[in-house]
Amino acid sequence: MRTSNTSSGHGFARRTLGGLAVATVAVVSLAACGGGSDPLSAEGEGSGDDANAVIVGSANFPESETVANIYTEVLRANGFDVTTKFDIGSREAYIPALKDASIDVIPDYTGNLLQYLDPQSTATSAADVNSALPGALGSELTITTAAPAEDKDAVVVTAETAQKWNLTSIADLAAHSAEVKFGAPAEFQERRAGLPGLKENYGLDIAPANFVPIADGGGPATVEALASGQITAANIFTTSPAIGKNNFVVLTDPKNNFPAQNVVPVVRAAKSTAELTRALDALSAKLTTEELVKLNDAVSGDAKTEPAAAAKQWVVNQGLDKPVS
């Protein structure tokens, strides 16, 4: 996973190829947030047996905190007594926190969650990932309905390149393999869904000399390299506001080389109720990729809106500030 956050909010501790995190991420991220404080050490422990009391957590990057704030606002609007523990860190920290009742709900991404829980899983399509997840969650965890919003790896090119080569899918890029300089994190060269998968699934064969390692995980340096023509294609996440701002083109991935990564609420099974599920399902239904891009832009773009404020405004705009009928 990404070992550092960038100014665009794309922390590698969340979503990288296959969803595997380096062992040190949890420790580093916990020490890095809150001036060295651990959100899981806060007094009050878990929410106990009160079905109305819910603790919402988040990972340690802006998108997760923004979505967690949305969960918080909607649950409160539906009568839940919500407290929060944000900036927890990676899955190595927050999945155990769910299991030991330190938190009750947290946003995650379907494909990487499955890969974390079942490293042997080969599911990549949304249908296959959603089918496999319940079994991988075990008895202590559950999920509600995943949102349409998807924050996944993508192969991205400029509009000029797409027009020049008539590109719509990754397969179309394969014929130009020898001409493509590809920018991505160094591990993209080795990971199953990186260059090996692109070669196997689409015949996109990037020579080592044409791979440009860029360590910001699809952030500003990658965007600048693509926009300036230093690279021809890049690995950028689908909820990056930079895609629309730069008129970049996301090439389709019909063979699902990159696992589906829909935003999904993960819930401690003991806290799962019909009321909680109904509230989370209502908000997930309105959380599209387009809406998530807008939220990311508000928080990590020029406006620098606080995640809590961006979430509160979004909930009002979506009419979710009232109890779900």
C-alpha positions as a Markdown table, in Angstrom:
| # | Residue | x | y | z |
|---|---|---|---|---|
| 1 | Met | 0.0 | 0.0 | 0.0 |
| 2 | Arg | 1.0 | 3.6 | -0.3 |
| 3 | Thr | 3.4 | 4.5 | 2.5 |
| 4 | Ser | 2.7 | 8.2 | 2.6 |
| 5 | Asn | -0.1 | 10.7 | 1.9 |
| 6 | Thr | 0.1 | 13.3 | -0.8 |
| 7 | Ser | -1.5 | 16.7 | -1.0 |
| 8 | Ser | -4.2 | 15.3 | -3.1 |
| 9 | Gly | -5.3 | 13.0 | -0.4 |
| 10 | His | -4.3 | 9.7 | -2.1 |
| 11 | Gly | -2.8 | 7.9 | 0.8 |
| 12 | Phe | -1.2 | 4.6 | -0.2 |
| 13 | Ala | -2.5 | 3.0 | 3.0 |
| 14 | Arg | -5.9 | 2.5 | 1.4 |
| 15 | Arg | -6.4 | 1.1 | -2.0 |
| 16 | Thr | -3.3 | -0.1 | -3.9 |
| 17 | Leu | -3.2 | -3.1 | -6.2 |
| 18 | Gly | -4.4 | -6.2 | -4.5 |
| 19 | Gly | -5.0 | -4.2 | -1.3 |
| 20 | Leu | -2.0 | -5.5 | 0.6 |
| 21 | Ala | -0.4 | -3.2 | 3.1 |
| 22 | Val | 3.1 | -3.1 | 4.3 |
| 23 | Ala | 3.5 | -4.2 | 7.8 |
| 24 | Thr | 4.7 | -0.9 | 9.1 |
| 25 | Val | 1.8 | 1.2 | 7.8 |
| 26 | Ala | -0.4 | 0.8 | 10.8 |
| 27 | Val | 2.3 | 1.8 | 13.2 |
| 28 | Val | 3.5 | 4.7 | 11.1 |
| 29 | Ser | 0.0 | 6.1 | 10.4 |
| 30 | Leu | -1.0 | 5.9 | 14.0 |
| 31 | Ala | 2.0 | 7.8 | 15.1 |
| 32 | Ala | 1.6 | 10.3 | 12.4 |
| 33 | Cys | -1.9 | 11.4 | 13.2 |
| 34 | Gly | -3.0 | 13.7 | 16.0 |
| 35 | Gly | 0.5 | 14.7 | 17.0 |
| 36 | Gly | 1.4 | 11.1 | 17.9 |
| 37 | Ser | -1.9 | 10.2 | 19.6 |
| 38 | Asp | -3.7 | 7.0 | 19.0 |
| 39 | Pro | -7.4 | 7.4 | 18.4 |
| 40 | Leu | -8.0 | 3.9 | 19.6 |
| 41 | Ser | -6.6 | 4.8 | 23.1 |
| 42 | Ala | -9.3 | 7.4 | 23.8 |
| 43 | Glu | -11.2 | 6.9 | 27.0 |
| 44 | Gly | -14.7 | 5.5 | 26.8 |
| 45 | Glu | -13.6 | 2.3 | 25.0 |
| 46 | Gly | -16.4 | 0.7 | 22.9 |
| 47 | Ser | -20.1 | 1.6 | 22.5 |
| 48 | Gly | -21.2 | -1.3 | 24.7 |
| 49 | Asp | -24.6 | -3.0 | 24.3 |
| 50 | Asp | -26.6 | 0.1 | 23.7 |
| 51 | Ala | -27.9 | -0.4 | 20.1 |
| 52 | Asn | -28.4 | 3.3 | 19.7 |
| 53 | Ala | -24.7 | 4.1 | 20.5 |
| 54 | Val | -22.4 | 3.8 | 17.5 |
| 55 | Ile | -18.7 | 4.6 | 17.1 |
| 56 | Val | -17.7 | 5.6 | 13.5 |
| 57 | Gly | -14.1 | 5.2 | 12.6 |
| 58 | Ser | -12.0 | 6.2 | 9.6 |
| 59 | Ala | -8.6 | 5.4 | 8.0 |
| 60 | Asn | -5.9 | 8.0 | 7.9 |
| 61 | Phe | -6.6 | 9.8 | 4.6 |
| 62 | Pro | -9.0 | 12.6 | 3.6 |
| 63 | Glu | -11.4 | 10.5 | 1.5 |
| 64 | Ser | -12.0 | 8.0 | 4.3 |
| 65 | Glu | -12.5 | 10.8 | 6.9 |
| 66 | Thr | -14.9 | 12.6 | 4.6 |
| 67 | Val | -17.0 | 9.5 | 4.0 |
| 68 | Ala | -16.9 | 8.6 | 7.7 |
| 69 | Asn | -18.2 | 12.1 | 8.5 |
| 70 | Ile | -21.1 | 11.4 | 6.1 |
| 71 | Tyr | -21.9 | 8.2 | 8.0 |
| 72 | Thr | -21.8 | 10.2 | 11.2 |
| 73 | Glu | -24.2 | 12.9 | 10.0 |
| 74 | Val | -26.7 | 10.4 | 8.5 |
| 75 | Leu | -26.7 | 8.1 | 11.5 |
| 76 | Arg | -27.2 | 11.1 | 13.8 |
| 77 | Ala | -30.1 | 12.3 | 11.7 |
| 78 | Asn | -31.6 | 8.9 | 12.2 |
| 79 | Gly | -31.5 | 9.0 | 15.9 |
| 80 | Phe | -28.1 | 7.3 | 16.7 |
| 81 | Asp | -25.8 | 8.5 | 19.4 |
| 82 | Val | -22.6 | 8.7 | 17.4 |
| 83 | Thr | -19.1 | 9.2 | 18.6 |
| 84 | Thr | -16.0 | 9.2 | 16.3 |
| 85 | Lys | -12.5 | 7.8 | 16.2 |
| 86 | Phe | -10.9 | 9.1 | 13.0 |
| 87 | Asp | -7.4 | 8.7 | 11.5 |
| 88 | Ile | -7.0 | 5.2 | 12.8 |
| 89 | Gly | -4.6 | 4.0 | 10.1 |
| 90 | Ser | -4.6 | 1.1 | 7.7 |
| 91 | Arg | -6.7 | -2.1 | 7.8 |
| 92 | Glu | -4.1 | -3.7 | 10.0 |
| 93 | Ala | -5.3 | -1.3 | 12.7 |
| 94 | Tyr | -9.0 | -0.7 | 11.9 |
| 95 | Ile | -10.2 | -4.3 | 11.2 |
| 96 | Pro | -9.0 | -5.5 | 14.6 |
| 97 | Ala | -10.6 | -2.3 | 16.1 |
| 98 | Leu | -13.9 | -3.4 | 14.7 |
| 99 | Lys | -13.5 | -6.9 | 16.0 |
| 100 | Asp | -12.5 | -5.8 | 19.5 |
| 101 | Ala | -15.5 | -3.3 | 19.6 |
| 102 | Ser | -13.3 | -0.2 | 19.7 |
| 103 | Ile | -15.3 | 1.0 | 16.7 |
| 104 | Asp | -18.5 | -0.1 | 15.1 |
| 105 | Val | -18.6 | 1.2 | 11.5 |
| 106 | Ile | -15.9 | 2.3 | 9.0 |
| 107 | Pro | -15.8 | 3.0 | 5.3 |
| 108 | Asp | -13.7 | 0.7 | 3.1 |
| 109 | Tyr | -13.3 | -0.5 | -0.5 |
| 110 | Thr | -14.7 | -3.8 | -1.6 |
| 111 | Gly | -11.9 | -5.2 | -3.6 |
| 112 | Asn | -9.1 | -4.3 | -1.2 |
| 113 | Leu | -11.1 | -5.4 | 1.8 |
| 114 | Leu | -11.6 | -8.8 | 0.2 |
| 115 | Gln | -7.9 | -9.1 | -0.7 |
| 116 | Tyr | -7.0 | -8.2 | 2.9 |
| 117 | Leu | -9.4 | -10.8 | 4.4 |
| 118 | Asp | -8.7 | -13.5 | 1.7 |
| 119 | Pro | -5.3 | -12.9 | 0.1 |
| 120 | Gln | -5.9 | -16.0 | -2.2 |
| 121 | Ser | -9.0 | -14.5 | -3.7 |
| 122 | Thr | -8.9 | -13.9 | -7.4 |
| 123 | Ala | -12.2 | -12.1 | -7.7 |
| 124 | Thr | -12.0 | -8.8 | -9.5 |
| 125 | Ser | -15.4 | -7.9 | -11.0 |
| 126 | Ala | -17.9 | -6.1 | -8.8 |
| 127 | Ala | -20.2 | -9.1 | -8.9 |
| 128 | Asp | -17.5 | -11.6 | -8.0 |
| 129 | Val | -16.1 | -9.4 | -5.2 |
| 130 | Asn | -19.5 | -8.7 | -3.7 |
| 131 | Ser | -20.3 | -12.4 | -3.8 |
| 132 | Ala | -17.1 | -13.4 | -2.1 |
| 133 | Leu | -17.0 | -10.7 | 0.6 |
| 134 | Pro | -19.7 | -12.1 | 3.0 |
| 135 | Gly | -17.8 | -15.4 | 3.4 |
| 136 | Ala | -14.5 | -13.6 | 3.9 |
| 137 | Leu | -15.9 | -11.3 | 6.6 |
| 138 | Gly | -16.5 | -14.1 | 9.0 |
| 139 | Ser | -18.9 | -14.0 | 12.0 |
| 140 | Glu | -17.6 | -10.8 | 13.6 |
| 141 | Leu | -18.0 | -8.4 | 10.7 |
| 142 | Thr | -20.7 | -7.6 | 8.1 |
| 143 | Ile | -21.3 | -5.0 | 5.4 |
| 144 | Thr | -24.3 | -3.0 | 4.2 |
| 145 | Thr | -24.9 | -2.3 | 0.5 |
| 146 | Ala | -21.9 | -0.9 | -1.3 |
| 147 | Ala | -22.2 | 2.5 | -2.9 |
| 148 | Pro | -22.0 | 3.1 | -6.7 |
| 149 | Ala | -18.9 | 5.3 | -5.8 |
| 150 | Glu | -15.8 | 3.5 | -6.9 |
| 151 | Asp | -12.2 | 4.6 | -6.1 |
| 152 | Lys | -10.1 | 2.2 | -8.0 |
| 153 | Asp | -6.9 | 2.0 | -10.0 |
| 154 | Ala | -7.1 | 3.1 | -13.6 |
| 155 | Val | -5.0 | 3.6 | -16.7 |
| 156 | Val | -5.3 | 7.2 | -17.6 |
| 157 | Val | -4.1 | 9.1 | -20.7 |
| 158 | Thr | -4.4 | 12.7 | -22.0 |
| 159 | Ala | -7.3 | 13.6 | -24.3 |
| 160 | Glu | -4.7 | 14.2 | -27.1 |
| 161 | Thr | -3.3 | 10.7 | -26.8 |
| 162 | Ala | -6.7 | 9.2 | -26.7 |
| 163 | Gln | -7.7 | 11.0 | -29.9 |
| 164 | Lys | -4.4 | 10.4 | -31.7 |
| 165 | Trp | -4.5 | 6.7 | -31.1 |
| 166 | Asn | -8.3 | 6.3 | -31.0 |
| 167 | Leu | -8.2 | 4.9 | -27.4 |
| 168 | Thr | -11.2 | 3.9 | -25.3 |
| 169 | Ser | -10.0 | 0.8 | -23.5 |
| 170 | Ile | -6.7 | -0.5 | -22.1 |
| 171 | Ala | -6.7 | -3.0 | -25.0 |
| 172 | Asp | -6.5 | -0.2 | -27.5 |
| 173 | Leu | -3.3 | 1.0 | -25.9 |
| 174 | Ala | -1.6 | -2.4 | -26.4 |
| 175 | Ala | -0.8 | -1.8 | -30.1 |
| 176 | His | 1.3 | 1.1 | -29.0 |
| 177 | Ser | 3.2 | -0.6 | -26.2 |
| 178 | Ala | 6.6 | 0.2 | -27.5 |
| 179 | Glu | 5.7 | 4.0 | -27.6 |
| 180 | Val | 4.2 | 4.1 | -24.1 |
| 181 | Lys | 6.0 | 5.6 | -21.2 |
| 182 | Phe | 4.0 | 4.5 | -18.2 |
| 183 | Gly | 4.1 | 6.3 | -14.8 |
| 184 | Ala | 3.1 | 4.6 | -11.5 |
| 185 | Pro | 4.4 | 3.6 | -8.1 |
| 186 | Ala | 7.4 | 1.3 | -8.3 |
| 187 | Glu | 5.5 | -1.7 | -7.0 |
| 188 | Phe | 3.1 | -1.4 | -10.0 |
| 189 | Gln | 5.8 | -3.3 | -11.9 |
| 190 | Glu | 5.4 | -6.4 | -9.8 |
| 191 | Arg | 1.9 | -6.5 | -8.4 |
| 192 | Arg | -0.6 | -8.8 | -9.9 |
| 193 | Ala | -2.9 | -6.0 | -11.0 |
| 194 | Gly | -0.1 | -3.9 | -12.3 |
| 195 | Leu | 2.1 | -4.4 | -15.4 |
| 196 | Pro | 1.9 | -8.2 | -15.2 |
| 197 | Gly | -1.9 | -8.1 | -15.3 |
| 198 | Leu | -2.0 | -5.5 | -18.0 |
| 199 | Lys | 0.3 | -7.7 | -20.1 |
| 200 | Glu | -1.7 | -10.9 | -19.4 |
| 201 | Asn | -5.1 | -9.4 | -19.9 |
| 202 | Tyr | -4.6 | -6.9 | -22.6 |
| 203 | Gly | -1.2 | -7.5 | -24.2 |
| 204 | Leu | 0.0 | -4.1 | -22.9 |
| 205 | Asp | 3.7 | -4.8 | -22.7 |
| 206 | Ile | 5.7 | -2.0 | -21.1 |
| 207 | Ala | 9.5 | -2.4 | -21.3 |
| 208 | Pro | 11.5 | -1.7 | -18.1 |
| 209 | Ala | 13.1 | 1.2 | -19.8 |
| 210 | Asn | 9.7 | 2.8 | -20.5 |
| 211 | Phe | 8.4 | 2.5 | -16.9 |
| 212 | Val | 8.7 | 5.6 | -14.9 |
| 213 | Pro | 8.4 | 5.1 | -11.1 |
| 214 | Ile | 6.6 | 8.0 | -9.4 |
| 215 | Ala | 6.1 | 7.6 | -5.7 |
| 216 | Asp | 3.1 | 9.8 | -5.1 |
| 217 | Gly | 0.5 | 7.2 | -6.0 |
| 218 | Gly | -1.3 | 9.1 | -8.7 |
| 219 | Gly | -0.9 | 12.5 | -7.0 |
| 220 | Pro | 0.4 | 15.8 | -8.2 |
| 221 | Ala | 3.8 | 14.6 | -9.6 |
| 222 | Thr | 2.1 | 11.9 | -11.6 |
| 223 | Val | -0.5 | 14.3 | -12.9 |
| 224 | Glu | 2.1 | 16.8 | -13.9 |
| 225 | Ala | 4.2 | 14.1 | -15.6 |
| 226 | Leu | 1.2 | 13.0 | -17.7 |
| 227 | Ala | 0.0 | 16.6 | -18.5 |
| 228 | Ser | 3.4 | 17.7 | -19.6 |
| 229 | Gly | 4.1 | 14.6 | -21.8 |
| 230 | Gln | 6.9 | 13.2 | -19.7 |
| 231 | Ile | 4.8 | 10.0 | -19.6 |
| 232 | Thr | 2.1 | 8.6 | -22.0 |
| 233 | Ala | -0.1 | 6.8 | -19.5 |
| 234 | Ala | -0.4 | 6.8 | -15.7 |
| 235 | Asn | -2.0 | 4.9 | -12.9 |
| 236 | Ile | -4.4 | 7.4 | -11.3 |
| 237 | Phe | -7.3 | 6.6 | -9.0 |
| 238 | Thr | -10.8 | 7.2 | -10.5 |
| 239 | Thr | -11.9 | 9.6 | -7.8 |
| 240 | Ser | -9.0 | 12.0 | -8.4 |
| 241 | Pro | -10.4 | 15.5 | -9.3 |
| 242 | Ala | -7.3 | 15.9 | -11.5 |
| 243 | Ile | -8.8 | 13.7 | -14.1 |
| 244 | Gly | -11.7 | 16.1 | -14.9 |
| 245 | Lys | -9.6 | 19.2 | -14.4 |
| 246 | Asn | -7.0 | 18.1 | -16.9 |
| 247 | Asn | -9.5 | 16.5 | -19.4 |
| 248 | Phe | -7.7 | 13.2 | -18.9 |
| 249 | Val | -9.3 | 10.0 | -20.3 |
| 250 | Val | -9.8 | 6.9 | -18.1 |
| 251 | Leu | -9.4 | 3.8 | -20.3 |
| 252 | Thr | -12.0 | 1.2 | -19.7 |
| 253 | Asp | -11.0 | -2.1 | -18.1 |
| 254 | Pro | -13.5 | -4.6 | -19.5 |
| 255 | Lys | -11.5 | -7.6 | -18.2 |
| 256 | Asn | -11.5 | -6.2 | -14.7 |
| 257 | Asn | -7.7 | -6.2 | -14.4 |
| 258 | Phe | -8.1 | -3.8 | -11.5 |
| 259 | Pro | -10.4 | -5.2 | -8.7 |
| 260 | Ala | -13.7 | -3.4 | -8.1 |
| 261 | Gln | -13.3 | -0.9 | -5.3 |
| 262 | Asn | -16.8 | 0.3 | -4.3 |
| 263 | Val | -17.1 | 2.3 | -1.1 |
| 264 | Val | -18.8 | 0.0 | 1.5 |
| 265 | Pro | -19.7 | 0.4 | 5.2 |
| 266 | Val | -18.1 | -2.3 | 7.3 |
| 267 | Val | -20.0 | -2.9 | 10.4 |
| 268 | Arg | -19.3 | -4.8 | 13.6 |
| 269 | Ala | -21.8 | -7.6 | 13.4 |
| 270 | Ala | -23.0 | -7.2 | 17.0 |
| 271 | Lys | -24.0 | -3.6 | 16.1 |
| 272 | Ser | -25.8 | -4.4 | 12.9 |
| 273 | Thr | -29.5 | -3.6 | 13.1 |
| 274 | Ala | -32.3 | -3.0 | 10.5 |
| 275 | Glu | -32.3 | 0.7 | 11.4 |
| 276 | Leu | -28.6 | 1.1 | 11.0 |
| 277 | Thr | -28.6 | -0.8 | 7.7 |
| 278 | Arg | -31.5 | 1.3 | 6.4 |
| 279 | Ala | -29.7 | 4.6 | 7.1 |
| 280 | Leu | -26.4 | 3.5 | 5.6 |
| 281 | Asp | -28.1 | 2.0 | 2.6 |
| 282 | Ala | -29.9 | 5.3 | 1.9 |
| 283 | Leu | -26.7 | 7.3 | 1.9 |
| 284 | Ser | -24.7 | 4.7 | -0.1 |
| 285 | Ala | -27.4 | 4.8 | -2.8 |
| 286 | Lys | -26.6 | 8.5 | -3.3 |
| 287 | Leu | -22.8 | 8.3 | -3.1 |
| 288 | Thr | -21.7 | 8.0 | -6.7 |
| 289 | Thr | -18.2 | 8.3 | -8.1 |
| 290 | Glu | -19.1 | 11.8 | -9.4 |
| 291 | Glu | -20.2 | 12.9 | -6.0 |
| 292 | Leu | -17.1 | 11.5 | -4.4 |
| 293 | Val | -14.9 | 13.3 | -6.8 |
| 294 | Lys | -16.7 | 16.6 | -5.9 |
| 295 | Leu | -16.2 | 15.8 | -2.2 |
| 296 | Asn | -12.5 | 15.1 | -2.7 |
| 297 | Asp | -12.1 | 18.3 | -4.7 |
| 298 | Ala | -13.8 | 20.3 | -1.9 |
| 299 | Val | -11.5 | 18.8 | 0.7 |
| 300 | Ser | -8.2 | 18.4 | -1.1 |
| 301 | Gly | -8.6 | 21.1 | -3.8 |
| 302 | Asp | -8.2 | 24.8 | -3.6 |
| 303 | Ala | -11.0 | 25.3 | -1.2 |
| 304 | Lys | -9.4 | 23.1 | 1.5 |
| 305 | Thr | -12.8 | 22.5 | 3.1 |
| 306 | Glu | -12.7 | 20.5 | 6.3 |
| 307 | Pro | -14.0 | 16.9 | 5.8 |
| 308 | Ala | -16.6 | 17.4 | 8.5 |
| 309 | Ala | -17.9 | 20.6 | 6.8 |
| 310 | Ala | -17.9 | 19.0 | 3.3 |
| 311 | Ala | -19.7 | 16.0 | 4.6 |
| 312 | Lys | -22.4 | 18.0 | 6.4 |
| 313 | Gln | -23.1 | 20.1 | 3.3 |
| 314 | Trp | -23.3 | 17.0 | 1.1 |
| 315 | Val | -25.8 | 15.3 | 3.5 |
| 316 | Val | -28.0 | 18.4 | 3.4 |
| 317 | Asn | -27.8 | 18.7 | -0.4 |
| 318 | Gln | -28.8 | 15.0 | -0.7 |
| 319 | Gly | -31.7 | 15.4 | 1.7 |
| 320 | Leu | -30.2 | 12.9 | 4.1 |
| 321 | Asp | -30.3 | 15.3 | 7.1 |
| 322 | Lys | -33.7 | 13.9 | 8.0 |
| 323 | Pro | -34.7 | 10.4 | 9.2 |
| 324 | Val | -34.9 | 7.8 | 6.4 |
| 325 | Ser | -38.6 | 7.0 | 5.9 |
